[in-house]
Amino acid sequence: MANIDSGLNAWRRMTNHNRMMEFQRKASLPSGGPVELAFFGSSAFRITTPAGISIMLDPWRNYPMRSWDWYFRDFPVVEVDIGVSTHAHFDHDALHRLDASVLIDRLIGSYTFGDVKITGIADKHATDSSAAIYDFKRLIKEFEGIDIEPPNNPRSWDHCLIVVETGGLRIVDWGDNRHNPPDFVWDMLGDIDIALLPIDTSRHVMGWDHVEAIIERLRPKVIVPHHYYIWDVTQRQSTLQSAGPWVSERDGAVWLDSAIKTYTPGDVAELDRKVHYFGDHVAFDKESWRTDDDT
């Protein structure tokens, strides 16, 4: 018999989707207003639309075998309207930790609801480990016998770029996608206002030259680093490091003083590849998360 704790667990929640029914029945929703971006550590962001619809991107958990914990605990249970995962790696796919009405796993195509459109573009995970502090591609091949190089990689090394459109802004969640997708993928991405990019000093996902190649091709108005070490969220054995040194080298970079930032098209209209860095700030109570019983 399967373990009761395996698989999705929405059946155990005492909440419901009445809130989404309210959004659904409204003839119109606000067309303007600020878009809120909240950072939850690792690669997790919550986007809240002008109408108030919340989308959580890439919630994380520890490695399921529990032999290599990255985090002090699994992702806090968070109530949102929509949950999205870019790919099937433990640090991006903890959709079961969300109390959500809609779960979207590895979206290819489009989902539209209320004042948000979410588009998934199929591509591949980064596999160029030449700049990393260790050669993860070689380690996986030597010890697990798995060749992660596309196109015949296993499923967990597939990846979906996620574009969220709301409030007149286009936000791309790069996740762990490779830096050099085919031209048709770049064409599908189009103009991007805010790019959420994996950046840390260990070059775990990609080297800084790869990051620069993405920035130069996308030319977003705002760049937000993610997938980096936070001393009281991420454990040292993750091998991740801070993004601070990279941020310090960017002219005019902004070190944000909280885990939440709001944007409007007017706010970003004159910006050009401006870095906004959340640093160690996360949008949950870290002390309670580390000490409270799981919920």
N, C-alpha and C positions, 0 to 999 in steps of 0.2 A: 504494500500500500504506500502511496506517495506521502512524503512528509507534509504535514498540514501547513507548514510555513513555506513550502515551495510554490513558485508561480505567483501570479498577481493576487492581491489580497483585498481588492475593493469590496468583496463580499463581507468583509469584517468591519467596514466603516459604518458609522452611525449617521453620516452626512448624506446628502442627496444632491441631485442636479436641478433643484428648483430655481436656483440663481440663473442657470443657463436658460431655463424656460422663460424667465423674465426678459432676458436679452433677446431671446428668439421671437417673442411676441411683439416687441416694439417695432413700430413702422419705420422709425429712423433713430439713429444714434448720433452723438456729437461728432462733427466732422473735423473739428479742430481741438487744440488744447495740447498740453505737454504729454510726452511719452516718458515713463519712468523706467530707468535701468537700475536694477539692484544686483549686487554681486554676492554670491553665496560660497565663494571659495572654489578652488580648482577650476573647472570650466563651466560652472553653474551660474546662470543669470536668470533673473526674473524680469520680464518686460511687462509693463502694465500700460494698456492702451488708453487713449483719452476717454473712452467710454467706461473704463474700469475693468476690462477683461485682462486676466493675468496669464502669462505664458512662462513656464519654467523650462529652461534649456539645460540639458545635460546634467541632471543630478547625479551625484557620485555615491559610491559605496566602497567597501574594502573588497579585496580579491576574494572570490567566493570560497576558495580552499582554505582561507584564513591562515596561510603560511607566510604571507607577505603583506601585512597591513600598511596601507599608505596613510590612513587617517586614524585619529584617536577613537573615533566612533563612526558608524555609518551616517549618511545624510540625515539631518533632522526631518521628521515628518512635517511637511509644509502643505497647507491647503492652497491650491491654485485652480484655475479653470481648465488650463490645458498644459499637458506635459509633453516635452519633445526630447528625443534622443537622436544624436547624429550617427552613432555606431555602437556595435556590440562589444565594448570594452568596459570593465567594471567602473572606471573612473568617469564614465559618461552615461551609463544605462540604468540607473537606479529609479526607474519609473515607478516601481512598487513602493518607493518611499514618499510618493506624492499622494495626497488626498485630492484627486483631480477628477473632473467630469469627463475629460477627453484625454486619452493617451495616444501619442503619435510616435511610433518607433521606426526610425530609419525611413522617413517620408521620401518618396519619389513621386513628384507631381505636386498638386496644390490642395490646400485645405483653406476654406474661407468661412469665417463666422463673425457676425457683428462688424466691428470696424477693424478687423485684422485679416490679412491674407498671409499664409505660411506656405512657402514653396521649398520643396526638397529637390536637390540636383544630385543625381547619382555620380559618384566618382570613387576615388581610392584613398585609403589612409596613407599618411607619410611613411615611407620606408627607407629613406636616405639617412642612415645613422652615422655618416662620415664626420659630422660635427659634434656628435654626442659624446659624453664623458665615457660611455661604454658602447660597444657595437651590438645593439640589441638585435639587429637582423641576424648577425652571425650566431649570437647566443641561442636564439630561437631555433635556428637551423641545426646547430650542433647538438643541443640538449633535448629538443622536442621533435626534431626531424621534420620541421615545417618550413617550407619556403614561402615567405610572406610577400614576395615580389609579385606585383600585378603582371599579367591579368589573371593568372590562375591561383591567386591567393585564397585562403579560406575566408569564410564569411566575416569573421571578426575584423578582417583587414579591408573590407569594403567600407565605404564612408558616404555620407550624404551631407553636402553643404546645405545649410538652412538659411533662407532669406525671409525675414519678418517685415512685412509692410504695414504700417499703421501711422496715423497722425501726420501723414505727409513725409514720413521718413522710411528709408530702406536700410535695414540692419542685417548684416551677414554674420552668422555664427560659423566661423571657419572650422571649429572643432579641432580635429587632428588631421584634416585633409592635407594631401600632398601640396607642395608649393607650385607644381608645374602641371596642372590639369590641361587637357586638350583645349584648343581654341574655342570649340563650341561651348565648353563649360564657362569660359570667361564671357562669351557672348550672352549666355543665359543669366549670368550674374548681373550684367548691366551696371548702371550707376549705383554706387553704394555711399550712403551717408556715414554709417558707423560700422566699423569692422572689428569684430571680436577675434583677436589673433593669439595663438599659443606662443608665449614668449617667456623663456627663463634662462638663467645663466648656464645651466647644465646642457642647454640645447637638446632637451629630452625629445621633443617632437621634431624640431627642425633647427638648423643653424640660423644664425642671425642674417647671413647673406640670403637664405631662403625667405626669411621674413621680409627683408628689404625688397626682394623680387616681387612678392605679393603686393606690398605697399605701392611699389612703382606701377604695377599693372592695374590695380584697383583704383589708386589715388582717392581713398576715402577722405571725407572731411574730418573724421575722428577715428583714432585707433585706441582700442581698449585691450591691454594685455590680459591674458588668463593662463591657466595651467602652470602656475608657479608655486613655490613653497611659501606657506604661512606658518610661522613657528608654533602657534597654538591650535592649529587645525590639521596640518600635514606633518606626518612623522618623517624623521631624517632618512629612514630606510627607503623612502620613496625615491631618493636620489635627486629630487627636484631642488632647485635653488630659486632665489628671489629673481624677479625681473628688474629690480632696482638699478643695477648697473647699466642695463640697456636703456631704461627710461632716462637715466641721468645724462646720457649722451644725445638725447633728442632735444633740439632747440625748442624752448617754450613749453616743455612738458608740464602738465598740471598734476600734482600729487593731491588727489582728492582727500577731503577730511572726513568723509563718511562713506558708507557702503551703498548709498543711493544718489543717483544723479538724474535730473530731468532734462529733456531736450525738446526743442521745437525746431521746425525748419528754419525759422528766423535765427535761432541761436547758432546754428551750424553753417549758415549760408556762406559766410565769409571765411570759414576755417579751411585749412589745407593740411591734411595729414597731422592734425594736432593730437598728441598723446594725452589721454586721460587715464590715470593710474589709480586703482583702488587700494593698492598696497595691502596691508594686513586687515583692512576693514571688511567685514562680512555682515550680511543682513539678518543675522540671528545672534542670540545670546550665547557666546562661545563657552562661558563658564558653566552655565546651566546645561548646555549640550554635552559637555564632557562629564558631568557629574550626575545628572538626573537619570532615572530609569527610562528605558526606551519606551516609546509610545507607538 
